[in-house]
Amino acid sequence: MGDFTNGPRFRDRKGKKLEGILPQCIAGIMRLGREEVFKAERARLWEEERQRKSEELWKLSQEIGKEDAKVKELEEWAASWAKAKQIRDFVRALEALWASQGADTSQGSPRA
């Protein structure tokens, strides 16, 4: 609530009795109370929004993690495929070399 230590001082005067300004005092206190309620509601709404955004970010980070795992798996498959292709190409080239040299590559031979 508000700080009333340095605020206006109300007292009886010749033209105004304290009872005459009592409605103004009560209205001021009610206004301060209403402002506190609004402030609390704004804080609650802000906290809800912050929580919602935090949950969205967490879900997004989970999805990104899953996608990263899929990409890593795909990269591993591609690397394995490239290595297998390299080995097949090497074996074909080696077979062609041995065939050109007249080496025995029939089933059961050491170079088969």
N, C-alpha and C positions, 0 to 999 in steps of 0.2 A: 504494500500500500504506500501511499504518499507519505512524505516526511513533513510534519507540521511544525517543526521546531522554529522555523524562521518565517512562517506564514503570517497572514494578517491576524490581528488580535481583535476579538469581538468583546464589546462591553456596552453597558448601558450608556447612552448619551442623552443630551437634553431632547433632541428631536426624534431619536430612535431608541426604542426599547429593545432589549435583547430578544424578547419574545417575537418581535416583528421580523427579525432576520433568521429565525429558526428554520423556516422552510428552505431558505437558501443554503444553510449549513447542511441540512439533511439531504438536499438535492446534490450538493457537492460530494458528500460521502457516498451516495448512491451512484453518482457518476464514476467515482474512483473504483467502486466495487464492480461496476459494469466493465470498466476498462480492464480490470484484473481478470474477469471472466473471459473477455475477448483475448487477452494476452495468453491465458492458459489454453484456450481453444486453438490459437495460432501455433503455440508450441506443440500441442498434440498432433495437429495436422502436419506440421513440419517433420515431427518424429516419424509419423506414419509414412510420409513420402520418402524420408531417408531410409527407412527400413525396406520399403518397396524397391527402391533403387538398388540397395545393397543385395537383396535377393535376386534381382534381375542380373546384376553383375556376377553373382555367384553362379547362376544358371548358365550365363554366357561363358564364363571361364570353364565350366564343366564341358560344354559343347565344344569349345575350342580345344580342350584337352583330348576329347574323343576324335576330333578331326585331325589333330596332330598325330595321334596314334595311327590313324588310317593312312595318312601321308607317309609316315615312317615305314609302315608295312608295305605300301606300294613301292617305295624307294628300295626296300630290301628285295622285293620280287624283281624289280627292274635290274638291280645289280646282279642277282642270281641268274636272270635270263641272259644278261650280257656276258657273264662269265661262262655259262653253258655254251653260248654261241661261239665264244672264243675257243673253247676246248674243242667243239665240233669242227671249227675251221682248221685248227691245228692238226687234228687227227686226219682230216681229209688231205691237207697239205703233206703230212708225213706219209700217208698211204700213197699219194701220187709220187713222192720222192722215191719211196721204196720200189714202187712199180716201175719207175723209169730206170732204176738201178738193176732191175730184174730180181729183186729179193722175193723170197717166198712169203706171201701173205695169206696163204690158204688157211682154212680152219685147222687148228691144232698146231700150227707152226709158232715159233717163238714171237714172231712179229704180228701174228694175227691178233 
